[in-house]
């Protein structure tokens, strides 16, 4: 079971550029590493991250096997209105996860 932690500013001013930080707890197994029995562990990575704010996509990233376990991604975003930030992840083996965070204006 994955879990995402989303860090947004407590309050933002209209027009301000804020930093959004996301930490996803996921093992990110590359599919190249042998296990204790010598067999290669099956690949299990997050392949896509998308962020929507009030229905509009504001950030997207494709992830690859070289990304470390528990990926941490930060990006800037200009805030014009208060609303909900929806962060979604897709990955191998049918992995889908979604988290929501609110952004409030000062």
C-alpha positions in Angstrom: 0.0 0.0 0.0 1.5 3.3 -1.0 1.1 6.6 0.7 1.7 10.1 -0.6 2.6 13.1 1.6 1.8 16.5 0.0 3.3 19.7 1.4 1.6 22.9 0.4 1.9 26.4 2.0 -0.5 27.1 4.8 -1.7 30.2 3.1 -0.8 31.7 -0.3 -1.4 35.2 -1.7 -3.1 35.5 -5.1 -0.5 35.4 -7.9 2.2 34.0 -5.6 4.5 31.2 -6.8 4.6 28.5 -4.2 6.6 25.2 -4.0 4.6 22.0 -3.9 6.4 19.0 -2.4 5.3 15.4 -2.8 6.8 12.3 -1.2 5.5 9.0 -2.3 6.2 5.9 -0.2 6.8 3.2 -2.7 9.7 0.6 -3.0 10.5 1.3 -6.7 11.9 -2.1 -7.6 13.8 -1.8 -10.9 13.5 -5.4 -12.1 17.3 -5.8 -12.4 18.3 -6.6 -8.8 18.6 -10.2 -7.6 16.8 -11.2 -4.4 18.2 -13.3 -1.6 17.5 -16.5 -3.6 19.4 -15.2 -6.6 16.3 -14.7 -8.7 15.7 -11.3 -10.3 13.0 -9.4 -8.4 10.1 -8.4 -10.6 9.9 -4.7 -11.7 7.5 -2.6 -9.7 7.9 1.1 -10.3 5.7 4.2 -10.5 5.7 5.3 -14.1 3.6 8.5 -14.1 2.8 11.3 -11.8 0.2 14.0 -12.6 -1.0 17.0 -10.6 -4.3 18.8 -11.3 -5.4 22.0 -9.7 -9.2 22.7 -10.0 -9.4 20.3 -13.0 -6.4 21.7 -14.9 -3.1 19.8 -15.2 -0.3 21.9 -13.7 2.5 19.3 -13.5 3.3 15.9 -15.0 6.3 13.6 -14.9 7.2 10.2 -16.3 9.3 8.2 -13.9 11.8 5.4 -14.9 13.7 2.6 -13.1 16.6 4.9 -12.1 14.3 6.8 -9.7 15.0 6.0 -6.1 12.6 4.3 -3.7 10.2 6.7 -2.0 10.5 9.4 -4.7 10.4 13.0 -3.6 9.3 15.5 -6.3 9.0 19.3 -5.8 7.8 21.9 -8.4 6.7 25.5 -8.4 3.1 26.6 -9.1 1.5 30.0 -9.4 -1.6 30.2 -7.2 -4.4 32.5 -8.4 -7.4 31.0 -6.6 -8.1 28.7 -3.6 -8.8 25.1 -4.5 -7.9 21.5 -4.4 -4.7 19.9 -5.6 -5.1 16.3 -6.8 -1.9 14.3 -7.2 -2.2 10.9 -8.9 0.3 8.2 -9.6 0.2 5.2 -12.0 2.6 2.3 -12.1 3.4 -1.3 -12.9 1.1 -4.1 -11.9 -2.0 -1.9 -12.1 -0.8 0.5 -9.4 -3.0 3.6 -9.1 -2.9 6.0 -6.2 -4.5 9.5 -5.6 -4.1 12.1 -2.9 -5.7 15.5 -2.4 -4.5 18.6 -0.6 -6.2 22.0 -0.3 -4.6 25.3 -1.1 -6.0 28.3 0.7 -5.5 32.0 0.0 -4.5 34.6 2.6 
